[in-house]
Amino acid sequence: MKQKLVFLDIDGTLVDKLETIHPSTVKALELARENGHRLFISSGRYKGIVPKCLAPLHLDDGVFAAGANVFCDGKVIFESNFEPHIYDRIIASLKEHKALIVAETLESEMLLGENWRSEFEGTKRWILSLGGSFVQQAPKSLSTVGKFVYKSADCTNRQLQSELGDICNVVTLTYPDSSAGGEIMQLGVNKSLGIKKVLEYFGGDIADTIAIGDGCNDIEMLDLCATGVAMGNASEIVKAHADIITDRIDNDGLYKAFETLGLI
């Protein structure tokens, strides 16, 4: 079989809500590599908070921060950030809606204390444990933020999209404990853009690409790649963009997808 370039979402695809990777997933990745296929991350997470359970698998290259950062051969080949005036407007809106605000840069993740409440202590501990920082007040006019994450706003994602849709995209949060939050991404910057950067760097062909994911920020890459696979735990909206729907993550979904695709 000709070498395939496989782009893998993290949350809900490689790891579950407890940030645990299932043994069958590890086996599928190992076998696919043995068969000569190339595996890449394609995640909404910035590189610094990739789950530690993935470290032994050496999934170092790929798309991070939903396309804002791309790494190939262990180095940054693409970085895109919000313009300072757009950053300021997003911050102002999230403050107004009393949201927990997380600003992601290439190097780190900043939890901003603008709307701080005691219920956020667990999130704070998690971010600090991953090397992020807590900043009491949002800095003005930053030019280094590639993506925002927010939670516990007093409005819906759809409402926020209506307010900010001229400067950014708001999608459902795909991190653990994602029941009431969203990701704010740059216009035109998404996982499909990142995949194109990887293909340009390695000289790959879109005809040889496979994308596997479960979240709303995976839609563009499922549409772009030659074969798009939705996990069984994906929403119906995401499944509608897939060529193949595999089983759930907790029922060997990734392994079964690799079998169906002939990667293993």
C-alpha positions, 0 to 999 in steps of 0.5 A: 500500500502506498504511504499515507499521511494520517492527521490525528485529532487528540481529544476524543480521537487519541485520548479520552476525557481522562487524557488516557490513551487506550491500548488498542490505539497505541497498537494501531499507531505502532502497526501503521508506522511499521507499515510505512505510514506517516502520522501527524497530530492535528489538534486544537491544543497548542504543543505545550499541553499535548497529553503526557501519555502521547510522549512515548509515541513521538507524535512531534510533528503536525498541526497545533492550536487549530492551525495557528502553529505547525511543526515539522522535523521538530521546528516551527514552520508556520505561526499565525497570531491575532492582530493586537486590535482583534485580540483586544476586542475578543478580550473585551467581549469575553470579559463582558460575558464573564467567561473564563479566558485562556489565551494560547501562544506558541510557547505557553498558555495563559489563564487570565484572571479577569473574571476569576471565580473559585470554581475555576481552581481546578482549571488553574491547577491543570494549566499550571501543571502543564507549564502554563501561567496565571495572569491576574489581568489581561495584557493589552494588545498582545500580538502573540496569541494564536487562539483562545479558549473560554468557558462558563460564559453567560452566552452561547457559542452562537451568540458570541459568534454573532458578536465576533464573527467578522474577526474570528470563528467560534466553535465548540470546545473539544478539550476535556470537560467541554460542556460549556465552552468554546474555541476562538480561532483566527479567520482562515486559520484552521486545521486544513491550513495547517495540513497544507503547510505540512504537505508543502514542507514534505512534498506530500500529495493531498490524494494520500491524506487521511484525517481522523477527528471528532470535534467541530474544529475537525470539519475543515480537515475532514473536508480537505483530506482525501479520506475523512474519518469521524469517530463514533463519539463525534456529533452528527454535524461532524459525521456529516463531513466524513467519508467513514464513521468508525466506532467510539474512542472507548470501543477501539474506534481508532484501531477499527478505522486503521483496519478499515483504511488498510493501514494495518 
